[in-house]
Amino acid sequence: MKKGQTKEYKTTLLDEYIEMLIQDKNKDLSQLFRLYCEKSLALENVLLMDTLVHMKRKSTSIPIEALKEIQEQFLAPFSTYEVNVPMKVKRSIIDAMDDASKKNLQKVNTEILNEIMVETEYNLRSTFMRFQKTNEFMQWEEIYQLQKDQSALT
């Protein structure tokens, strides 16, 4: 923590930065963080969050096939990009697919993604807190704050 900054201020900044990443509001930050995740072998959470946000923006319902792809790519044991989320969250996705299959539904409401989004954001926060200690982030933050201060003056 920098001199003069309170814990609440740091938490607010972290929230702001995470929101910027999830909503892709700052391309430079997104690119730096993605690169950091690639180097630290933590890219799976970024990829999953990108997928989930895209699906929720696209529609209020998600095709069962898309849900199955999420399960196979990110949730199944030893999958290509297995994320670290509680088993109950993984189970809720599987149960939703099973339930939809029994009812012959082709789509389910995107609300089914809420739990996994919360857990994925938690993972992103953890990775981001490590990222904040890098020189690349500190340089970006300095420039970002200068630009932010400059725009407030105009």
N, C-alpha and C positions, 0 to 999 in steps of 0.2 A: 504494500500500500504506500502510495506517495505521501510525503509530509502534508499534513493539513486535510487529508481526505478521510472521511468517516467510513465506517463499514457500510452504512446505508447508501452512501454515495457510490461506493464500489459495486454494491449489489444492483443499484439502479443502472449503472453503466453496463454491467454484465447483461442485465435484462435487455437493455437497448441494443447491445452488440448481437446477442442471440437472436433478437427479433429481426435485426438487419440481415443476418445470415439466413434465417428461415424464409423470410419474404424476399430475399435476394435484392435488398435495397441498396447495397453498396458493392459493386462488382469487384473493386480492388480487395476489399476485406474478404469477400467470398472466395476469390482466387487464392489469396494468401492462406486462408484457413484450409481450403481444399488441398493445397500443396503440402501444408503441414500435416494434414491427416494422411495423405499418401505416404509421406516420409515416415510417419510414426505408426503406420499400419493400422489406422483407425478410420479408413475411408467409408466403411460400411454404414456408419450412422449418417453421414452426409448423403450418401446415395439413397438410403431408405427415406430420410426426411424429404429429399427432393421428390422422390416418387410419391410419397403420401400427400405432400402439399399439392403437387400437380393433379393428383386424382381428386382431391377435395375441391380444387378450383374448377375442375372440368365439369363436375356434375354432383348432384346430391345422392347419386347411387353409383355403385361400383360393380362392374361385371364379376361374376364368380371366377371367371378365368383369370382376371387381373389379381384377384385376391389369392388365387392359387399360386400365381407367379410370385407374389410377395412372400407367401409361405415357403415356397421352394427356394427362392434366392436368399431370403434374409432370416427366416425363422427356423427352418429345418436344421437338425443337428448336422454339423459338418458341411453346411451349404456354402456356396461360393462366398457370400458376404454375411455370414451368420452374425447377427447382432446379439448383444448381451441384454436380454430383457427377461423378466420373470416368466416362469412357465405358465402361470395363470393367464398372462397376456397372450402368449402363443396359443394357449388352449382356446381362448375366446375366438380367435380367428378360425381355428380348425372347427370349433363348434358351429360358428356362423356358416361356414361352407357346408358342413354336414346337414345343418338345419335347412339351408336353402336347397340343397340337393333333394332332401326328403319331400320338400314342398314344390319341387320342380321350378324353382325360381332361377332366373338368369342373372339377377342383380340383387344386391343388398344395399341398405342405406350406408353412406360413408361414415356415419357415426360410429360404426364398428372400428374405424381407424383411430378414434380419439385416444384410447388407452395406449396404443402402441406409439402414437405421436408424443404423448407425455413421457413415456419411458425413453424414447429416442432423444427427445430434447434434454432429458436428464443426462444421457450419455454425451451429447454434444456439449453441454455445459462443463462436464468433467474434462473433456478434451480441450475445450476453449480455455479453461483456467490454466492449463499447462501451456497452451499457445500464447497466452498473454505474457508469459515470461521470456518469450523469444525477442531477439533484437528486431526481427522483421515486424512483429506486431508493434513494438514500442515506436519504431519509426513511422509506421502507418498511423498509429494513434496520435502522434505528435502532429503530423500533417492534417489528419482529420480534425483535430481540435482547433488548429489554426484556421482551417477553412470554415469550420462551424462558427468560430468567434468572428471571423471576417464577415460572414453572411449575416450575423446578428447586428453588425454595425451598419450594414447598408439597408 
